[in-house]
Amino acid sequence: MYVAVAGTFGPLHDGHRTLFEHALRFGDDGVVVALTSDDLAVETRHQPREIPAFDDRVQQVTDAIDRLDEWNRDVEIRELTSEYGIAEDDPAVDALVVSPETAPELEEINDRRRRRGLEPISGIVAPYTLADDGERISSTRIVAGEIDEHGARIE
């Protein structure tokens, strides 16, 4: 199965690592990481926050995947310049790793794929990774200084 996972991934945290692990586990035909461009990263934020530069995020994602990849998968990182991008228009993608929050977007992605004459893709839902306080780890919480990348509360 050729698996995609998409996001801004900055700052990188254990929730992102869970997404990567799922992609690597199921991506026996390869994995594509669709990493949002700097412009798209700013456009898609619900709350404005500082986001590391694209090249820095590529390096962080590459390092994380190298540490997690016990299957020796073929992994490609591509720049994502539109909301649905690679999941919508790459005929090779079989599945998309999503969080519970983004799982409902699969319906729209598959509608867009069908309109392009492509087969629908499956969703692989990775569970949230929770911080020490029981709330989910997020980049927004890290930037706000509430938690670190592993979910430990910052006092």
C-alpha positions in Angstrom: 0.0 0.0 0.0 1.3 3.5 -0.9 0.4 5.7 2.0 0.4 9.5 2.3 0.5 11.6 5.4 0.1 15.4 5.3 0.6 18.4 7.5 2.6 21.4 8.6 4.6 19.4 11.2 6.0 22.3 12.9 6.9 22.4 15.7 7.2 18.6 15.4 5.8 16.6 18.4 4.9 13.1 19.5 1.4 13.3 17.9 3.1 13.8 14.5 5.5 10.9 15.3 2.3 8.7 15.8 1.1 9.8 12.3 4.5 8.9 10.8 4.6 5.6 12.6 1.2 4.6 11.1 2.2 5.7 7.6 5.4 3.7 7.9 3.7 0.6 9.4 1.2 0.4 6.5 3.2 1.9 3.7 4.8 -1.3 2.4 4.8 0.2 -1.2 6.1 3.5 0.1 5.2 6.6 2.0 4.8 10.2 0.8 4.9 13.0 3.4 3.0 16.0 2.0 4.6 18.9 3.9 2.7 22.2 3.6 4.5 25.1 1.9 5.3 28.1 4.0 2.5 30.0 2.4 -0.1 27.2 2.9 1.0 26.7 6.5 0.2 30.3 7.2 -3.1 30.2 5.2 -4.5 27.1 7.0 -3.9 28.2 10.6 -7.0 28.7 12.6 -5.0 30.8 15.0 -1.9 32.6 13.8 1.4 31.3 15.2 5.0 31.1 14.3 5.8 28.2 12.0 9.4 26.9 11.3 10.6 27.5 7.8 9.9 24.8 5.2 13.5 23.6 5.0 13.8 23.3 8.7 10.5 21.3 8.8 11.8 19.0 6.0 14.9 18.3 8.1 12.9 17.6 11.3 10.5 15.3 9.5 13.4 13.5 7.8 15.2 13.0 11.1 12.0 11.7 12.8 11.2 9.3 10.1 14.8 7.9 10.1 14.4 7.2 13.8 11.0 5.6 13.4 11.4 3.6 10.2 12.0 0.0 11.4 10.6 -1.3 8.1 13.1 0.5 5.8 10.3 2.1 3.7 10.8 4.3 0.6 9.9 7.7 1.9 9.5 10.9 -0.2 8.8 14.3 1.1 6.8 16.6 -1.2 5.8 20.2 -0.8 2.0 20.6 -0.4 0.8 23.8 -2.0 -3.0 23.3 -1.8 -5.4 22.0 0.8 -6.0 18.5 -0.6 -3.1 18.4 -3.1 -1.4 15.0 -3.2 -4.3 13.1 -1.6 -6.6 14.5 -4.2 -4.6 14.1 -7.4 -1.9 11.4 -7.0 -3.3 8.2 -8.5 -0.6 6.1 -6.7 -1.9 7.0 -3.2 -3.9 4.1 -1.7 -4.4 5.5 1.8 -4.1 8.6 3.8 -3.1 8.7 7.5 -5.3 11.1 9.4 -6.0 12.1 13.0 -9.5 11.7 14.4 -9.9 15.5 13.8 -9.2 15.3 10.1 -10.8 11.9 9.3 -14.1 13.6 8.1 -12.1 15.3 5.3 -11.6 11.9 3.6 -15.1 12.1 2.2 -14.3 15.4 0.4 -11.0 14.1 -0.8 -12.6 11.0 -2.3 -15.3 13.1 -3.9 -12.5 15.1 -5.6 -10.7 12.0 -6.6 -13.8 10.5 -8.2 -14.4 13.7 -10.2 -10.8 13.3 -11.5 -11.5 9.7 -12.5 -9.3 8.3 -9.6 -10.1 5.5 -7.2 -11.0 6.6 -3.7 -8.4 6.2 -1.0 -8.7 4.5 2.4 -8.2 6.3 5.7 -5.9 5.1 8.4 -6.9 6.9 11.6 -4.1 7.3 14.1 -5.2 8.0 17.6 -4.4 11.3 19.3 -1.3 11.3 21.4 -2.1 12.8 24.8 -0.1 15.1 27.0 0.5 14.5 30.7 -2.6 16.5 31.4 -4.8 14.2 29.3 -5.4 16.7 26.5 -4.0 16.1 23.1 -0.6 17.2 22.1 -0.6 20.0 19.5 1.8 22.4 18.0 -0.4 25.3 19.1 0.0 24.2 22.8 3.7 23.9 22.3 4.1 27.3 20.8 1.9 28.7 23.7 4.4 27.3 26.1 1.9 24.9 27.8 3.7 21.6 27.0 6.9 20.4 25.3 7.0 18.2 22.2 6.5 15.1 24.3 3.4 16.5 26.2 5.1 17.3 29.5 3.5 20.3 31.2 5.7 23.3 31.3 5.4 25.1 34.7 
